Amino acid sequence: MDHDKYRSYLHEEGEKNTKWRFGAPPNYDVVNKLFEEGRTKIWPPGSLEEKVQNLVKTWEMEMFNKSNFDDNKSVDLNKYTVSLNGRKAVNLDEKRKLGGGYNFFLQTSLPEKLRVYNPAEETADSSHVAFTTAFPSGHWGYMEGPFKGHAPTGEIVELFGMSIFELDDQMKIVKIEFFFDRGELLGGLVKGGASSTEEAVSSCPFLRNTG
């Protein structure tokens, strides 16, 4: 049986009826290899740090790959909320109404004409396409593909911030608070010039149908 050394609830027996967003469990072989090559810390087996690392990876895997909320086993579905930069916390249903996917992390009060990435017009699917095009390996590191009409830079895209995970006595996540500057991420993605006139136009939030 397949096994991912960093993520739970992926290949275990309890996942045989899980509904996967893309039809099958994701394969993290390439992502794990890149992670191991680029990480700056290797935590001792069984340490608190390793548990936190693997919990976050499991949470991310479930949030982005499982279609049904009931299949998410890393969180307490009745209590779970997530917030960004002190904004109002939302539950899973409310997060989905914001577009799901990466949209929650890129909410902004900027006027629409100033938005490089407009979460109001993106969906979970369109945001997934945008970021997996920029990072085709599936690992957030070097920008190897275009983003919203901007050419790939081949440079590492870094983002600094913090998050606070609150767990219950069953080690289920009940609350997450994220703090970071979305502009720091997007700035690294738009450093490249327009990859083509056609791509630049198609990425315009006023001309593009993101349906």
C-alpha positions in Angstrom: 0.0 0.0 0.0 1.2 3.5 -0.8 2.3 5.6 2.2 3.2 9.3 2.6 5.6 9.8 5.4 4.4 13.4 6.0 0.6 13.1 5.7 -2.1 11.1 7.3 -5.6 10.3 6.0 -4.3 9.8 2.5 -3.8 6.1 1.7 -5.1 4.5 4.9 -8.0 2.0 5.0 -10.3 4.7 6.3 -10.0 6.6 3.0 -11.4 3.9 0.7 -14.7 5.8 0.4 -13.2 9.3 0.3 -14.3 11.5 -2.6 -11.2 13.0 -4.1 -11.5 16.4 -5.9 -9.5 15.2 -8.9 -10.7 11.6 -8.9 -7.9 9.9 -7.0 -5.6 10.6 -4.0 -2.8 13.1 -4.8 0.7 11.9 -5.3 3.3 13.9 -3.3 6.4 12.0 -4.4 7.9 15.0 -6.3 6.7 17.5 -3.7 8.3 15.5 -0.9 11.5 15.3 -2.8 11.7 19.0 -3.4 10.7 19.7 0.2 13.5 17.5 1.5 16.0 19.2 -0.8 15.0 22.7 0.2 14.1 22.5 3.9 16.3 24.2 6.4 15.3 22.0 9.4 15.0 18.3 10.0 13.0 17.6 13.1 13.7 14.6 15.3 11.2 11.8 14.9 8.3 12.1 17.3 9.2 15.6 18.3 6.6 18.3 18.7 8.1 20.1 15.7 7.7 17.1 13.5 4.1 16.6 14.7 3.3 20.2 13.8 4.9 19.9 10.4 3.0 16.8 9.5 -0.3 18.2 10.9 0.0 21.2 8.6 0.8 19.1 5.6 -2.2 16.8 6.3 -4.5 19.7 6.8 -3.4 21.3 3.5 -3.8 18.0 1.7 -7.4 17.5 3.0 -8.5 21.1 2.4 -7.4 21.2 -1.2 -8.1 17.6 -2.3 -11.2 16.2 -0.5 -14.5 17.1 -2.0 -16.7 16.4 1.0 -16.3 18.1 4.3 -17.1 14.9 6.1 -13.9 13.3 4.7 -11.7 15.9 6.5 -10.4 14.1 9.5 -7.7 16.6 10.7 -10.3 19.1 11.9 -13.3 19.1 14.2 -16.0 19.8 11.6 -18.4 21.2 14.2 -16.0 23.7 15.7 -13.4 24.5 13.0 -12.9 28.1 12.0 -10.1 29.9 10.2 -9.2 33.6 10.1 -6.7 35.7 8.2 -4.9 38.8 9.6 -7.5 39.4 12.3 -10.5 39.3 10.0 -13.7 37.6 11.0 -13.2 33.8 11.4 -15.1 31.6 9.0 -16.2 28.0 9.0 -15.9 25.5 6.1 -19.2 26.6 4.5 -18.3 30.2 4.7 -14.8 29.6 3.3 -16.3 27.8 0.3 -18.6 30.7 -0.3 -15.5 32.9 -0.7 -14.4 30.7 -3.6 -12.6 28.0 -1.7 -9.0 27.0 -2.7 -6.5 29.8 -2.4 -9.2 32.6 -2.5 -9.6 32.7 1.2 -5.9 33.5 1.6 -6.0 36.3 -0.9 -9.0 38.3 0.2 -8.3 42.1 -0.1 -9.9 45.5 0.3 -8.0 46.9 -2.6 -10.1 48.5 -5.4 -10.8 46.0 -8.1 -8.8 47.9 -10.7 -5.7 47.5 -8.5 -6.0 43.8 -7.9 -3.3 41.6 -9.5 -5.4 38.6 -8.4 -9.0 39.3 -7.8 -10.5 36.7 -5.4 -14.0 38.1 -6.1 -13.8 36.7 -9.7 -11.9 33.5 -9.0 -13.2 30.0 -8.2 -11.5 27.1 -6.4 -10.8 25.6 -9.8 -9.5 28.8 -11.5 -7.3 29.6 -8.6 -6.0 26.0 -8.6 -5.1 26.4 -12.3 -3.4 29.7 -11.8 -1.1 28.5 -9.0 -0.3 25.1 -10.4 0.6 26.8 -13.6 3.1 29.0 -11.8 4.3 26.1 -9.7 3.9 23.0 -12.0 5.7 20.7 -9.6 3.0 21.4 -7.0 5.7 22.6 -4.6 5.7 26.3 -3.6 9.2 27.3 -4.4 10.6 28.4 -7.7 8.3 30.1 -10.2 8.6 27.9 -13.3 5.4 28.9 -15.1 3.4 32.1 -15.9 1.0 33.7 -13.5 -1.8 35.9 -14.8 0.0 36.9 -17.9 3.4 37.5 -16.2 6.3 35.4 -17.4 8.0 33.0 -15.0 11.1 34.3 -13.3 12.7 31.1 -12.3 13.3 32.7 -8.9 12.2 31.4 -5.5 8.9 33.0 -4.3 9.1 33.4 -0.5 6.4 34.4 1.9 7.0 35.1 5.6 4.2 35.0 8.2 2.9 33.0 11.1 -0.1 30.8 11.9 -1.6 29.6 15.2 -3.3 26.2 15.3 -5.6 25.3 18.2 -6.3 21.6 18.8 -8.6 19.7 21.0 -7.7 16.8 23.2 -8.3 14.4 20.2 -5.6 16.3 18.3 -8.3 17.7 15.9 -7.9 21.3 14.7 -10.6 23.6 16.0 -9.2 27.0 15.1 -6.5 28.4 12.8 -5.3 32.0 12.6 -3.0 33.1 9.7 -1.0 36.3 9.6 0.9 37.3 6.5 1.1 40.0 3.7 -0.6 38.7 0.6 1.3 41.4 -1.4 4.6 39.8 -0.5 3.5 36.6 -2.3 1.8 38.3 -5.3 4.8 40.7 -5.7 7.1 37.7 -6.4 4.6 36.4 -9.0 4.3 39.5 -11.1 8.0 40.5 -11.3 8.2 39.0 -14.8 7.1 40.9 -17.8 3.9 40.1 -19.7 4.4 36.6 -21.1 2.4 37.5 -24.2 -0.1 40.1 -25.3 -2.8 37.4 -25.4 -2.0 36.0 -21.9 -1.9 39.5 -20.5 -5.3 40.3 -21.9 -6.8 37.0 -20.9 -5.7 37.5 -17.3 -7.5 40.9 -17.0 -10.3 40.5 -14.5 -12.5 42.8 -16.6 -12.1 40.7 -19.9 -11.7 37.2 -18.7 -14.5 34.8 -17.9 -13.3 32.7 -14.9 -16.5 30.7 -14.7 
